[in-house]
Amino acid sequence: VILSNELVDAFPVHIVEAHDARLYEIYVDVEAGRLREVRGEPSTAEVAAYLDTYHIPWTLFGDGWRAEINLAALRWIRRTAHLLRRGYILAIDYGDKARALYTRYRRHGTLACYFQHQLNERPLARPGEQDITAHVNFSALINEGRLQGLRLHKYTTQRLWLESLGIHEELERRRLSDFAESVTARASDRGQVALLQWYDLRQRAAALTDPNGMGNFKVLILRRN
């Protein structure tokens, strides 16, 4: 099994912007000692071909529409598939299928920045000091995987995946066994520790399956028999 957790969203992306039914790429330049965005021709034909592959009608989305193109994710799938003789690639990340990701309603794309656990939309601020991420196009990973001979095993949300693996049943089993003393011996120091451990485990499981948070992360499993 080759596992990645919030890896692909951190790959560098091409940012594209629509103007007058033409597709441009956003570059970074320096002016008076400050970083700024500049618009230019796409650096590679792969950028437009990427949107065409998934039949994204970007010309209908109006001027100023932006999106991120993660070509590095395709290269990663190719390299990873080459290493996998038999087994699974398991990728957990936030994102969606192409049709849900590239829409007229997401006019500013999905690029986001995190500095000291705080979200911001200033990718040119604090270069090298903050995390920059973009939602993953899982359609691209699935499609490229198929081209490399991988089969789609499962695509779902983290919540549904963990529930299918029995996370709630496992919690109950732990409560009835390992942490049973938290119910029968709460007055003792050992019982108090066990009780706190149980509450912590339950909170962690709730966070992982929260449909408004990490539970909405996508889980993609590709396999090679």
CORSUL-V929967 format. One record per backbone hydrogen bond with DSSP energy under -0.5 kcal/mol. CO is the residue of the C=O (numbers start at 1). NH is the residue of the N-H. If there is no record, write none. Layout:
BEGIN
<<CO/NH> <CO/NH>>
END
This chain:
BEGIN
<<1/3> <2/90> <4/92> <7/10> <8/11> <9/134> <12/72> <14/16> <14/69> <15/26> <16/67> <17/24> <18/64> <19/22> <22/19> <22/24> <24/17> <25/27> <25/40> <27/38> <29/36> <31/34> <34/31> <36/29> <38/27> <40/25> <44/47> <45/49> <46/50> <47/51> <48/52> <49/53> <50/54> <51/56> <52/55> <55/57> <56/58> <57/60> <58/61> <62/65> <65/18> <66/109> <67/16> <68/70> <69/14> <69/71> <70/74> <71/75> <72/76> <73/77> <74/78> <75/79> <76/80> <77/81> <78/82> <79/83> <80/84> <83/85> <87/224> <88/2> <88/90> <89/91> <89/222> <90/4> <91/220> <92/6> <93/218> <94/136> <96/138> <96/139> <97/100> <97/101> <98/102> <101/103> <103/106> <105/107> <106/109> <107/66> <112/133> <113/120> <114/131> <115/118> <118/115> <120/113> <122/125> <126/129> <126/130> <131/114> <133/112> <136/96> <136/138> <137/140> <137/141> <138/142> <139/143> <140/144> <141/145> <142/146> <143/147> <144/148> <145/150> <146/149> <151/153> <151/223> <154/221> <156/219> <157/161> <158/162> <159/163> <160/164> <161/165> <162/167> <163/166> <166/170> <167/171> <168/172> <169/173> <170/174> <171/175> <172/176> <173/177> <174/179> <177/180> <179/182> <180/183> <180/184> <181/185> <185/188> <188/192> <189/193> <190/194> <191/195> <192/196> <193/197> <194/198> <195/199> <196/200> <197/201> <198/202> <199/203> <200/204> <201/205> <202/206> <203/207> <204/208> <205/209> <207/210> <207/214> <210/213> <210/215> <210/216> <213/216> <214/217> <215/159> <217/158> <218/93> <218/220> <219/156> <220/91> <221/153> <221/154> <222/89> <223/151> <224/87>>
END
